[in-house]
Amino acid sequence: MTLWSERMGVEPDPLMMAFSASLAVDRRLAADDVRGSIAHVHGLERAGLLSRGETSSLVDALAAVGDELAEGRFCFAAGDEDVHTAIERRVTELAGETGARLHTGRSRNDQVATALRLYTRRELVRLGDYVLELQATLLGRARRAGEARLPGYTHVQRAQPVLLAHHLLAHGWALGRDVGRLLDALGRVDVSPLGAGALAGSSLPLDPDATAAELGFAARFENSMDAVSDRDFVAEALFVCALLGVHLSRLGEEIVLFSSEEFGFYRLDGAWATGSSMLPQKKNADVAELARGKAGRLVGHLAGFLTTLKGLPLSYNRDLQEDKEPLFDALDQVSLACRAMNGLVATVHFDLEAMQRAADAPALAAVDLAEWLVERGTPFRQAHGIVGSLVRESLDRSVPLVELVTASGALGPAAAALLEPGAASARRRTPGGAGSAAVSVEVERFAATLERDGDRLRHWR
């Protein structure tokens, strides 16, 4: 029997119930629903709507149901439309007539929103931990990289030499912004909708501030209609997951490229690579490829859910039932991707000699030659043209660039020294740049940022 069967006078059509049921999806909210229900029961007692004995009976029944669910002993019934009605049914079985008082002053609208906020808050914190672990791995590898260098790329063309530490921390800083967005999102999740009822609150003397405090929320809702219809926090969580997925995809793409024979910068650990069912020589970066592939899935969840929200009038509409599948899957997938990429990054072997050979290609110091001329009074556009013509001549005539620079009247032997291995990297001295001194500062600043973000995240635990 449904919660609203008396209004209809007939049992719902089985096909209608099959289409509208959400139990297969929302059962993972069980623990959060039990927690929210216990806080609601305490609120009913404070309002004088439950005796102490009735409160004790309901809380004991809810705790027992929570144990059954956690231990896999809970038996769902054919008529359970969702996890919330299943829990109320079982509480009534355990507590008898008192169970019929559980839903006093509450709607599934504020009940579901409360459970989903509790779930989202907890899972975002867990995701933040995984991101911090990956950042810490990048930091550790950056510290151990020392003065190792590789080419930096633009347009997938070699551009300038950079320290490997600088390159690794470029990914670390992007992930740090993901942590910042996650922390911002947590602040907006941290609002209790319990007490908003179906959409207009209640005539009963309930205290939403007290239930919010019991559930650890920073505040209660300000507008009951907004409280039951608001799913901004789901959309925001999906955006956090999607952009984090994009950043993991970029890291994965580089690992795929750099571990190829064509680049040869990275070698994959056997425990974090796969082979081929046909080709014995293969060692595939499947973890990186899956991280790259799942980014599209995460972006799709965000786009799909925003489309669901875009035309809904106030307040609650059943369309909002579609919030859970994308949210649950996005959090599952991006959390797993973070952990898998952490294992991949922690174990990948850097071929420092191959990187250094590529980084020390003379053409990568072309801008240093131009800036050498600028320091001696040549306008940059003119300097750019002088060096560009020498690079073209070197390629066209297959003459080493260093010979042409040495023979150049505008440059000469002093400028040719800039083409020596490591010279270009040593010249990078602007703050935040790829030179040794700047990277040393960057490493420590990154470590401090990581510690600060860890402290901020610990607050939410």
N, C-alpha and C positions, 0 to 999 in steps of 0.2 A: 504494500500500500504506500502511495506517495504521500508527501506532506500536505498535498493540496487536493486529495481525491474527493473530500467532502464537497468542495466547490464544484467539481465537474459532475458528480453524481454517477459517473461510470469509470471503469478502469481504463487507463491509457492504452492506446493501441501499442502492441509490442514493437512494431516498426518505428513508431514515434519515439518510444523509449530507447530503442537501440541507437537511433540517430542522435539523441540528446544526452545519452549517458556519458559520463566522463570518468568513471571509476578506474578504468584501465590506465588513465593518465594521472589523475590527481591523488591516487593512493599514497604517493610519496609525501604528500602533505600531512599524513596521519599524525605524526608526532607534534607538528605545529598546531594542528586542529585541537588535539588533546590539551596542549598547553594553553591555547587561547580559550578553550572551554572552561578550564579550571579557573582562569582569571575571571571569566564571566560569571561563574558560580559564586566566587567570592564577592563579586560586585552585587549580585542579587541578594546575598546575605547582608551586605552593608546597607542595602536599600530597604531591608526589612521584608523582603519578598520570599526569603527562605529562612527556615529555622536553622539553628546550629546543627541539629540532627540531620535535617535534609541536606544541608551543605556537606556534612561529613559523608553521608551516603553517596552523594553525587561525585564528590572528589575521589572517594575510594573506588567507585565504579569506573571513573575516567582513568585513574591510575592503573586499574586492572586491565582495562581495554588497551591502554598504552603498552603495558607489558605483553599482552597477547600479540599486538601488532609487531612489536620489536622482536619477539621471539618466533614469529611466523606461525603462531597458534590461532590467530584470528580467522574465523570462518565468515567469509562474505556470503551474503544471501542473494538469491536471484533478483529480488526487488530493490537491492541497494543501487540507487541512482548514481551516487558519488560517495567519496570517502566520508563526507560530513554526515550524510544520512545514515551510513553504515555504522558510524560511531554512535550516533544518537540511538539507533535501534538497539545496539548491544548494551549501551548504558541503561536503557529502559528494561532490558531483559535482566540485568544485574540488580538494578535499584528499584525495580517495580514501578508503582504508580508515581513515585518521586521523579522518575526519569522523564515524565511528561512535562516537568517544570524546567528542564534544562534549556529549552529554547525561548524561555520568557524574555521579552525585551530585546530579542536578537533576530536578525534576518540572515539567511544564507549570504546575502549581499555583503554585509559587514563581516560576517564570519569568514567567508572565503578570502576576502581582501586582507583580513588580519593574518590568516595562516600563510597566505602567499607572501606578505611582507616579512613575516618571521623567517620563512624559508629563504627568500631572496637575500635578506640581510646576512644570514649565516653562510650561505653559499658564496656570496661575493667576498666575504672575509677569507673563506677557504681558498678561493681563486687568487686573492691578493697574496696569500702565502706562497702559492706556487709560482707566481710571477717574481716575487722577491727571491725565491730560491734560484730561479734561472738567472736573475740579475747578479746574484752572488757568485754563481758559476762563471759568468762572463767576467766579473771583476777579478776572480781568482786567476783565470787564464790570462787576463790582461796584465796582472802583476807579474806573472811568470814569463811573459813574452819578452820583457826587457826591451832591448833596442832592435828587435826583429822588425823588419819592414817588408811591405808588399806594395804592389801598385794600388792606388786608389783609382776608381773608375767613374767616368761619366759617360752616358750613352753606351755602356758596356765596352768602352774603349779606354785603354790605359791613359791616365791623366797626369797624376803626380804621385810620387812615393809617399806613403804614410806609414807610421808605426802600426804594427799589428795591434798593439794595445788600444790605439786610437780607433781603429776599425772595429774592434770588438765592442768597445764602449759606445760607439755610435748606436749599436743595437740596444745596449743597456739603457741609454738615455731615452730612447723611444719607448721602451718598456716602462721606464719610470713615469712617463706621461700617462701610460695606461693605468698605473697604480694611482696616480693623482686623480684621474677621471673616476676610477673605482671608488676612491675615498669620497669624492664629491657626491657620487651616486648614493653611497651609503647614507649620507646626511639627509637625502630626500626620501630614502626608503624608511627612515627611522621615525615614522609618524603612525600612530595607531588609529585605525578606522573603527575600532570596536566601540559600539554605542551609537553609530550612525543609523543603525536599523536598516530598513529597506531603502530609505532615502531621506527621511525627515526626522530621524531621532526617535524618541519615545516619550510617551506621557508618564512613564514610570520614573521614579526618582533615582535613576542610574547616575553613576559618576565616571564618565569616560577618562577623566584625568587619573583616577585611581587605578583603573585597569591598565591604562597606558604605562603607568609607573611599574605595576606588577610585572608586566611583560618586557620591561626594560626599554621601552620606547622613550625617545627624548621628548615627545609631545603627543598630544591627541589632535585629531582633525579640527579644522576651523569651520568647515562647511560640510554638512552631512551629505548633500547631493554630490559634491565633489569627491568626498571620501569613498563612496561606493562605486563611483564611475572612473576614478583616477587609475590609469594604468601607465602613467608616465614613467613610473619607476621600473616597469617591465621593459618599456621601450628603451629607457636609458641603460638598463643592464644589458640589453641586446646590443646597443651601440658599443658599450664597453667591450663586450665579447667580440663584436665584429671587427673593431679597429685593432684590438689585441691580436685577433686572428690574422689580420692583414700584416701586422708586424712580424708575427711568427712565420707567415708565408714568405716574407722578404728574406728573413734569416734562412729559412729552408731553401729558398731558391739559390742563395749564395753557396750553401753547402753542396747542393746538387752540382752547381757549376764548378766550384773550386775542387771538388773531389773527382771530377772527370779527368781523363788522361790529357785532354787538351789544356787544362789549367795545371793540374797536378800539385795544387797547393795543400790540399787536405787529403788525408787517408782515413777511412772509416774503420772504427773498431769492429771486429767481427760480431760482437754481441749486439751491435746497434746497426747492422746492415742485413740485407737479405741477398739470397742468391737467385739464380735462374733455374727454372725447371728443365731448361734445355741446354743452356750455354754454361759450361763448367767454369769459365773464367770470370763470370760476372760477380760484382759486389755492388749492390744497388742501395741508394740512399732513400729507401722507402719511407722512413720516418719523416725525412725532410719533405718528400713529395706529398705525403698525406697531410702534413701541416699546411702545405701550399694548397692542396685540394680542398681541405675543409674550410678554408677562408671563404670560398664561394658559398658554402652552406650557411655559414654564420651571417654573411651579408644578406643572403636570401631570407633568413629568419627575421632580420630587422626590417627589410623592405616589406615582407609579407604582413608583419604585424602592424606596421604603420599604416598600411593600406586598410587593414581591419578597423583601425581606430578612426580613420579620417572622416567618416560620415555619420558617426553615432551621436544622436541627440542625448541630452541629459535625461535620466541619470544612468541607471544600470540597464544594460541590454545583454541578451544571452550571447551575442557575438563575443563578449569578453571571455567566454569559456575558452576561446582560442588563444588565450595568453600563455597557457601552461606548456603546451607541447614545444613551441619554439624556445621558451625560456629554459625549460629543463634540458632540452637537447643542446642548446648553445652552451650552457654552463658545464654540462658533461663533456662536450667535445673540446672546448677550449681549455678546460682544466686538464684533461688527458693529454692534449697537445703540448701544454706547458711542461708537463712532467716528462713526456717523451723527448721533447727538444732539449730539456735540461740534461737528460742522459746522453743524448747525442753530442751536445756541445762539450760536456765534461770529458768525453772519451775520445773525441776526434784528435788525430795526430796532425800536427802542423809540419809540413815539409819546409823548413825555414830556408834551406838552400835554394829551393825552387822559387820561393817567394822573393828572395833577395836578388836572384838573377833577373827576375822580371822587373823588380823595382829599380834596379840599377841600369836599365836601358837608358842610354844617353838622351834620347828624345824626351824622356820624362822630366828632364831638367831644363827644358826649353824656356819655360816662364822665368826660371832663375836667371837665365842669360838676359832675357828682356829686362828684368828688374835690376840686374847688374848695370845695364846701360842707363836705366832710369836714375839710378843713384849717382850717375856721372853726368846727368843733365839732359839726356835724350828724352824727348816726349814719348810716352808709352806707345802710342799708335805707331810711331816711327820705329821704335825698338821692336815692337811686335812684328813689323814687316821685315826688318833685317834678319831676325832669328827665323821667321817663317820661311824666308827664301833659302836660308842655309839648310833647314830641315828638308825642304823640297829637293834641293840639289843633292843632299846626301842620299835620299831615296832614289832619285832619278839616275844618279851616276854610280850608286853603290860605293860611295866613299864614306868612311867613318866620319860622323859628325864632329868628333874631336879634332880631326885634321882640318876641317873647313873652318872651325871656330878659331883654331890656333893661327891659321893663315889670314883670318879676316882682319882688315884694318880697323874696323869698328870694335872688335873684340880682342882677339889675341890670346897669348898663353895664360895670362892671369884669369881671363874669363873661362878658358878651357878647363881650368882646375875645378870649376863647378860641376863638371861632368864626371868627376871621380866618384867611385862607389860611396854612397852615404852622404856625399856633400850636400845634395839638395835637401835631404831630410834634416840635416843639421842646421840649415838656414831658416827653417820654419820657426819663427819666434813669437808670432802673435798669440795672445791668450785665446785658449780654446782651439788652437790649431794643432797640427800633427807633428810638431817638433818635440824633441826630447824634453826640454824644460816645461813646455806647456802641457805635455801629456803627463808628466810627473804630478803637476798640480791637479790636472783633470782626474787622475786616479784617486787622489785623496778627496777631492770634492765629491766624486761619485760615491766613494765609500761613506762619506758623511751623509749624503742624501739618502743612501740606502738605509743607513741606521735610523735616520729621522723618519723615513716612511715606515720602517718596521715598528717604530714606537707608535706612530699614528694608527697603524693597523692593529697593534696590540690593544689599543683602547677599545676597539670594537669586539674583542673577544670577551 
